[in-house]
Amino acid sequence: MVGTAVQGAPGRYFEALPDGQIECRVCPRRCRLADGQRGLCFVRARSGDGIVLTTWGRSSGYCIDPIEKKPLNHFLPGTPVLSFGTAGCNLSCRFCQNWDISKSRELETLSDEAPPERIARAAAELGCRSVAFTYNDPVIFLEYLVDTAVACHELGVRTVGVTAGYVEPEPLVEIARHLDAVNVDLKAFTESFYRRLCSAELAPVLESLDYLVNETEAWVEITTLLIPGENDSDAEIHEASAWVAETLGHDVPWHFSAFHPDYRMQDRPATSRETLRRARAIARADGHRYVYTGNVHDPEGDSTRCPGCGECVIGRDRYVLTAWGLDAAGRCRRCGTAIPGVFEEQPGSWGARRQPVRLADFELRP
């Protein structure tokens, strides 16, 4: 059939339905689209007999961040990561902390254009050890993610995905194959929270976590944003902790981060440091070895301690490393206990700097 032309790169994972609609199969939302329509994510659109990604090669901006900001505490600590996102999201979180990007319906937000090869070259020339797909959920721009990851790996640059994990199994397999590390946002541990505040479901997120940790080579960490009165009860934290322990094990790093009033949830107070410390204490009491607090000043909650002898093997004060007690093999220098993660003989020294980058400054070479 001849359909409405929507500009974009050819997309994958869709199915033609008997009624003439096309169903997007990237995430569990499975948007059914007539010609010219966009999915809830806004960036995947029906064009004729297929789906196109309207944001391929376009970004809301590029910035060098500390890897700990993703947050990843056990993946190349102290190193710089070139971060970028596009626009849109496949969730509708009322508490979104990046709503100006993820909720954007204006493609003019995407002011910086770059093909994958330019991103990879910029990262390599700037000394970034990795490139992060972040700010909005990368599952919705998976074709751009995959193409960029391939270009990065060709230059020895690693890749990081920061995602809510709300994705169908088949595209997740492809995405995971191209990522060296992933941080998954486990937003809560009740279906009611996901339905009421995110217009989504919990079960697919748990399935994604199970697959990523137990079936792939990617390094995985978890983040839970604690919202006062919504997902911060002792009972819910214990329940989540039990599931993580049984399904993923006790060694997956878990970050409890502070909520601040934003977007459509400005009627709730910011999360206190005491709440984060309580959640951390619960998870640690349940046997989790690497539990962190985030978005607050808490050097103890930021730091990594050896489960064997209690030595501080990676000291942190927010995004600054203050101590290093690992040997070249990633073991505690004091007692020899292996610390799980992706480590090198020496940590990076990027610190807390945040450096915007213009990709147009990096010319492609033959």
C-alpha positions as CSV (number, residue, x, y, z in Angstrom):
1,M,0.0,0.0,0.0
2,V,1.0,3.6,-0.4
3,G,0.9,5.3,2.9
4,T,1.7,8.6,4.7
5,A,5.4,9.4,4.5
6,V,6.9,9.9,8.0
7,Q,10.6,10.7,8.0
8,G,12.9,8.4,9.9
9,A,15.1,5.3,9.9
10,P,13.5,1.9,9.2
11,G,12.4,0.4,12.5
12,R,12.2,-3.2,13.6
13,Y,9.8,-5.3,15.7
14,F,6.3,-4.7,14.4
15,E,3.5,-6.9,13.1
16,A,0.7,-6.1,10.6
17,L,-2.7,-6.9,12.0
18,P,-5.8,-8.1,10.0
19,D,-7.6,-4.8,10.6
20,G,-4.9,-2.9,8.7
21,Q,-3.2,-1.5,11.7
22,I,0.5,-2.1,12.6
23,E,1.4,-3.2,16.1
24,C,4.7,-2.0,17.5
25,R,6.4,-4.9,19.3
26,V,9.3,-3.0,21.0
27,C,7.6,-2.7,24.4
28,P,4.7,-4.3,26.2
29,R,2.5,-1.4,25.4
30,R,2.2,-2.7,21.9
31,C,0.8,0.5,20.4
32,R,-1.5,-0.2,17.4
33,L,-1.0,2.4,14.7
34,A,-2.9,3.6,11.7
35,D,-0.9,5.2,8.9
36,G,0.9,8.3,10.1
37,Q,0.3,7.7,13.8
38,R,2.9,7.7,16.5
39,G,3.2,5.4,19.5
40,L,2.9,6.7,23.1
41,C,6.7,7.1,23.0
42,F,6.2,9.6,20.2
43,V,9.4,8.7,18.4
44,R,8.3,5.4,16.7
45,A,5.8,6.1,14.0
46,R,3.8,4.2,11.4
47,S,4.8,5.0,7.8
48,G,3.1,3.0,5.1
49,D,3.6,-0.7,5.8
50,G,6.3,-0.3,8.5
51,I,7.6,1.6,11.5
52,V,10.2,4.3,11.4
53,L,12.4,5.7,14.2
54,T,12.0,9.5,13.8
55,T,14.9,10.3,16.1
56,W,17.7,8.3,14.5
57,G,20.9,10.4,14.5
58,R,19.4,13.2,16.6
59,S,20.0,14.0,20.3
60,S,18.9,16.4,22.9
61,G,22.5,16.9,23.7
62,Y,25.8,15.2,24.6
63,C,27.7,15.5,27.9
64,I,30.6,13.9,29.6
65,D,29.5,12.6,33.0
66,P,31.2,10.5,35.8
67,I,30.1,6.9,35.3
68,E,28.9,6.9,38.9
69,K,26.1,9.3,37.8
70,K,24.4,6.6,35.7
71,P,24.5,5.2,38.5
72,L,27.1,2.5,38.1
73,N,29.5,1.9,41.0
74,H,31.1,-1.4,39.9
75,F,31.8,-0.5,36.2
76,L,35.1,1.3,35.5
77,P,34.9,3.5,38.6
78,G,36.1,7.1,38.2
79,T,36.0,7.1,34.4
80,P,34.2,9.6,32.1
81,V,31.2,8.5,30.0
82,L,29.8,10.3,27.0
83,S,26.1,10.5,27.7
84,F,23.2,11.3,25.4
85,G,19.5,10.7,24.9
86,T,16.8,11.6,22.3
87,A,13.2,12.5,23.1
88,G,10.1,10.7,24.3
89,C,9.5,7.7,26.5
90,N,7.4,4.6,26.6
91,L,6.3,5.1,30.2
92,S,4.2,7.9,31.7
93,C,5.8,8.4,35.1
94,R,4.2,11.2,37.0
95,F,7.4,11.7,39.0
96,C,9.8,11.8,36.0
97,Q,13.0,13.5,37.0
98,N,14.0,14.1,33.3
99,W,10.6,15.1,32.1
100,D,11.8,18.0,29.9
101,I,13.5,15.4,27.7
102,S,11.6,12.2,28.2
103,K,8.2,13.9,27.9
104,S,9.1,16.1,25.0
105,R,6.8,16.1,22.0
106,E,8.9,18.6,20.2
107,L,11.5,17.2,17.9
108,E,13.2,20.6,18.0
109,T,14.4,19.5,21.4
110,L,16.9,17.4,19.3
111,S,19.4,20.1,18.6
112,D,22.5,18.0,18.1
113,E,22.8,15.6,15.2
114,A,25.4,12.9,14.9
115,P,25.7,9.6,13.1
116,P,26.9,6.7,15.2
117,E,30.5,6.9,13.9
118,R,30.8,10.5,15.0
119,I,29.7,9.6,18.5
120,A,32.2,6.8,18.8
121,R,35.0,8.9,17.5
122,A,34.1,11.8,19.8
123,A,34.1,9.4,22.8
124,A,37.5,7.9,21.9
125,E,39.1,11.3,21.2
126,L,37.7,12.8,24.5
127,G,39.1,9.9,26.5
128,C,35.7,8.5,27.5
129,R,35.8,4.8,28.3
130,S,32.2,4.3,27.5
131,V,29.1,5.9,25.9
132,A,25.8,5.9,27.8
133,F,22.3,5.8,26.3
134,T,20.4,7.7,28.9
135,Y,18.3,10.7,29.9
136,N,15.3,9.1,28.2
137,D,14.8,5.3,27.8
138,P,17.0,3.9,25.0
139,V,14.7,1.0,24.3
140,I,12.5,3.3,22.2
141,F,15.5,4.3,20.0
142,L,17.0,0.8,19.8
143,E,18.0,1.0,16.1
144,Y,20.1,4.1,16.9
145,L,21.5,2.4,20.1
146,V,22.5,-0.7,18.2
147,D,24.2,1.2,15.3
148,T,26.0,3.5,17.8
149,A,27.1,0.5,20.0
150,V,28.6,-1.2,17.0
151,A,30.6,1.9,16.0
152,C,31.8,2.3,19.6
153,H,33.0,-1.3,20.0
154,E,34.9,-0.9,16.7
155,L,37.0,1.8,18.5
156,G,37.3,0.0,21.8
157,V,34.7,2.2,23.5
158,R,32.2,0.4,25.8
159,T,28.5,1.0,26.0
160,V,26.0,1.6,28.8
161,G,22.2,1.5,28.9
162,V,20.1,3.2,31.5
163,T,16.6,1.9,31.2
164,A,13.3,1.2,33.0
165,G,13.4,-2.3,31.5
166,Y,10.0,-2.0,30.0
167,V,10.7,-3.9,26.8
168,E,9.6,-7.0,25.0
169,P,11.8,-10.1,25.2
170,E,13.0,-10.2,21.5
171,P,14.2,-6.6,21.2
172,L,15.8,-6.9,24.7
173,V,17.9,-9.8,23.4
174,E,19.2,-7.6,20.6
175,I,19.8,-4.6,22.9
176,A,21.6,-6.6,25.5
177,R,23.9,-8.1,23.0
178,H,25.3,-4.6,22.3
179,L,25.7,-3.3,25.9
180,D,28.6,-3.8,28.3
181,A,26.7,-2.5,31.3
182,V,23.1,-1.7,32.2
183,N,21.4,0.1,35.0
184,V,17.7,-0.9,35.4
185,D,15.2,1.3,37.1
186,L,13.1,-0.9,39.4
187,K,10.6,1.9,40.2
188,A,8.6,0.0,42.9
189,F,7.6,-3.5,43.7
190,T,3.8,-3.4,43.3
191,E,1.7,-3.6,40.1
192,S,-0.6,-0.8,41.5
193,F,2.4,1.6,41.6
194,Y,3.3,0.9,38.0
195,R,-0.3,1.1,36.8
196,R,-1.2,4.2,38.7
197,L,2.0,6.3,38.4
198,C,3.7,4.9,35.3
199,S,0.8,3.6,33.1
200,A,2.8,0.4,32.9
201,E,3.3,-3.0,34.5
202,L,5.9,-4.5,36.9
203,A,6.1,-8.0,35.6
204,P,7.9,-7.2,32.3
205,V,10.5,-5.2,34.3
206,L,11.2,-8.2,36.5
207,E,11.5,-10.4,33.4
208,S,14.0,-8.0,31.9
209,L,16.1,-8.0,35.1
210,D,16.0,-11.8,35.3
211,Y,17.2,-12.1,31.7
212,L,19.9,-9.4,31.9
213,V,21.5,-10.7,35.1
214,N,21.2,-14.4,34.4
215,E,21.4,-14.8,30.6
216,T,23.7,-12.1,29.4
217,E,27.3,-10.9,29.8
218,A,26.3,-7.3,30.6
219,W,27.2,-5.9,34.0
220,V,23.9,-5.0,35.7
221,E,23.0,-2.6,38.6
222,I,19.6,-1.6,39.9
223,T,18.2,1.8,41.0
224,T,15.0,2.4,43.0
225,L,13.8,6.0,43.4
226,L,12.1,6.1,46.8
227,I,9.0,8.3,46.9
228,P,7.6,9.1,50.4
229,G,4.3,7.4,51.0
230,E,4.4,5.5,47.7
231,N,7.1,2.8,47.6
232,D,9.2,3.4,50.7
233,S,7.5,1.1,53.3
234,D,9.5,-1.5,55.1
235,A,7.2,-4.2,53.8
236,E,7.7,-3.3,50.2
237,I,11.4,-2.9,50.5
238,H,11.6,-6.3,52.2
239,E,9.5,-7.9,49.4
240,A,11.6,-6.4,46.7
241,S,14.8,-7.4,48.5
242,A,13.6,-11.0,48.8
243,W,12.8,-11.2,45.1
244,V,16.2,-9.6,44.1
245,A,18.0,-12.0,46.3
246,E,16.2,-15.1,45.1
247,T,16.2,-14.3,41.4
248,L,19.3,-12.2,40.9
249,G,21.5,-13.0,43.9
250,H,23.1,-10.9,46.6
251,D,25.9,-9.3,44.5
252,V,23.9,-7.1,42.1
253,P,24.5,-3.5,43.3
254,W,21.3,-1.8,44.3
255,H,21.0,2.0,44.5
256,F,18.3,3.7,46.6
257,S,17.9,7.2,45.3
258,A,16.1,10.3,46.7
259,F,13.1,11.7,44.9
260,H,12.6,15.4,44.6
261,P,9.2,17.0,43.7
262,D,9.0,17.4,40.0
263,Y,6.7,17.2,36.9
264,R,3.3,16.0,38.1
265,M,4.2,15.0,41.6
266,Q,5.1,18.2,43.3
267,D,2.8,17.5,46.3
268,R,5.2,15.1,47.9
269,P,8.3,16.0,50.0
270,A,11.8,15.1,48.9
271,T,13.1,11.8,50.2
272,S,15.1,12.1,53.4
273,R,18.5,10.7,53.9
274,E,17.2,8.8,56.8
275,T,14.7,7.0,54.5
276,L,17.4,6.0,52.1
277,R,19.6,4.7,55.0
278,R,16.7,2.7,56.3
279,A,16.1,1.1,52.9
280,R,19.8,0.4,52.7
281,A,19.9,-1.2,56.1
282,I,16.9,-3.4,55.2
283,A,18.5,-4.7,52.1
284,R,21.8,-5.3,53.8
285,A,20.1,-7.1,56.6
286,D,18.6,-9.3,53.9
287,G,22.0,-10.3,52.7
288,H,22.6,-7.8,49.9
289,R,26.3,-7.0,49.8
290,Y,26.4,-3.8,47.7
291,V,23.7,-1.3,48.5
292,Y,24.0,2.4,48.0
293,T,22.2,5.7,48.6
294,G,21.9,8.3,45.9
295,N,21.0,11.9,45.3
296,V,22.0,12.8,48.9
297,H,25.4,13.5,50.6
298,D,26.2,10.2,52.3
299,P,29.8,9.1,51.9
300,E,29.2,5.9,53.8
301,G,26.2,5.0,51.6
302,D,28.2,5.9,48.5
303,S,31.2,3.7,49.3
304,T,31.9,0.0,48.6
305,R,33.0,-2.2,51.5
306,C,34.5,-5.6,51.2
307,P,32.0,-8.3,52.4
308,G,34.9,-10.4,53.6
309,C,36.7,-8.0,56.0
310,G,34.7,-4.8,56.0
311,E,37.5,-2.7,54.5
312,C,36.5,0.3,52.3
313,V,37.6,-0.9,48.9
314,I,36.1,2.0,46.9
315,G,35.6,5.3,48.8
316,R,33.2,7.8,47.3
317,D,31.9,11.2,48.2
318,R,29.1,11.8,45.7
319,Y,30.9,11.3,42.3
320,V,34.5,11.7,43.6
321,L,36.6,8.6,44.5
322,T,38.3,9.0,47.9
323,A,39.8,5.6,48.4
324,W,40.9,2.6,46.3
325,G,41.6,-0.8,47.9
326,L,41.3,-3.2,45.0
327,D,44.2,-5.1,43.3
328,A,44.6,-5.6,39.6
329,A,42.2,-8.6,39.7
330,G,39.4,-6.7,41.5
331,R,40.1,-8.3,44.9
332,C,40.3,-6.6,48.3
333,R,43.9,-5.9,49.0
334,R,43.4,-6.6,52.6
335,C,41.8,-10.0,52.6
336,G,41.7,-11.1,48.9
337,T,37.9,-11.3,48.6
338,A,36.8,-10.8,44.9
339,I,34.5,-7.8,44.4
340,P,32.1,-8.4,41.5
341,G,32.2,-5.8,38.7
342,V,34.3,-4.5,35.8
343,F,37.5,-3.0,37.2
344,E,40.9,-2.1,36.0
345,E,44.2,-1.9,37.9
346,Q,43.8,1.8,38.5
347,P,40.5,3.8,38.8
348,G,39.7,6.8,36.7
349,S,40.1,10.3,38.0
350,W,37.3,12.2,36.2
351,G,35.7,13.3,39.4
352,A,32.3,15.1,39.5
353,R,32.8,17.2,36.4
354,R,30.0,17.6,33.8
355,Q,31.2,18.7,30.4
356,P,28.8,19.5,27.5
357,V,30.1,18.4,24.1
358,R,29.2,19.6,20.6
359,L,29.3,16.6,18.2
360,A,29.5,18.9,15.2
361,D,33.1,19.7,16.3
362,F,34.2,16.1,15.5
363,E,34.6,15.4,11.8
364,L,34.3,12.0,10.4
365,R,37.4,10.5,8.9
366,P,37.7,8.0,6.0
